[in-house]
Amino acid sequence: MNKTKKEKDMYPNIYGYGDLEVLKKEIDKGIFDEQGIRLTNWIHFIDIDGHRRFVPCTEEYFHKHRNLNRNEQRRENRAREKCPVSMDDLKDKYNYEFPDPSYAENIEKQQEEDLVDYLWELISEFKEIEQTIIRLHFEGYTDAQIGVAINRATSSVQERRVRLIEKLKEKATKFR
């Protein structure tokens, strides 16, 4: 549940101060932390609701926080010098979406699957023994192994396989 700025201002120890002038007056009166150290400086931040809040802190913490922010800014500036336009800037400023390479891969896979389905449709028109030769060849069997499986000579299988592949190529080009 989002708190309003007024609700947050009622509990500055929890949410921080919403007004810098109020914080300065409190610091002038004297604000101390749990160890009894006087808090003389402040840092600001933007809370989750987008409100600017101020928190009192010691001088040492203030300088440490400031230096960390400066160093981070310097790193960002050096990075911008190397690459003046970042992907984040393109997305944030121009709403540019980078193409997803997996989309093209998926299209290629789908086209390949469609082609394989189409080829098996053409193969289904062949005789049963011819289908067996082609299937076993695509499964990685050698001509000798196919010959043993269908009880034919290796040379016969090889000759028939070559003819079938040529026939398949011819049918595929006719229908495309």
Residue pairs with C-beta under 8 A, 6 or more apart in sequence:
2 49
3 15
3 49
5 18
5 51
8 14
8 15
8 16
8 18
8 47
8 51
8 53
9 15
9 17
9 18
9 19
9 22
12 18
12 22
12 23
12 26
15 47
15 53
16 45
16 47
16 53
16 54
16 55
17 23
17 26
17 42
17 53
17 54
17 55
17 56
18 51
18 52
18 53
18 54
19 54
20 42
20 44
20 54
23 42
23 54
23 56
26 56
27 39
27 40
27 42
27 56
30 38
31 38
31 39
31 56
32 38
32 39
33 39
33 58
37 58
38 58
39 56
39 57
39 58
40 56
40 58
40 59
41 56
41 57
41 58
41 59
41 61
41 62
42 54
42 55
42 56
42 57
42 62
43 54
43 55
43 57
43 61
43 62
43 65
43 66
44 52
44 53
44 54
44 55
45 52
45 53
45 55
46 52
46 53
47 53
57 65
79 86
80 86
87 98
90 96
90 98
91 97
118 172
118 175
119 168
119 172
122 168
122 171
122 172
122 175
123 130
123 131
123 134
123 135
123 168
124 131
125 171
126 134
126 164
126 167
129 150
130 160
130 164
132 146
132 149
132 150
133 146
133 150
133 157
133 160
133 161
133 164
134 161
134 164
134 165
134 168
136 145
136 146
136 149
137 146
137 161
141 149
143 154
143 157
143 158
143 161
144 154
144 157
146 152
146 157
146 161
147 153
147 154
147 156
147 157
150 157
152 160
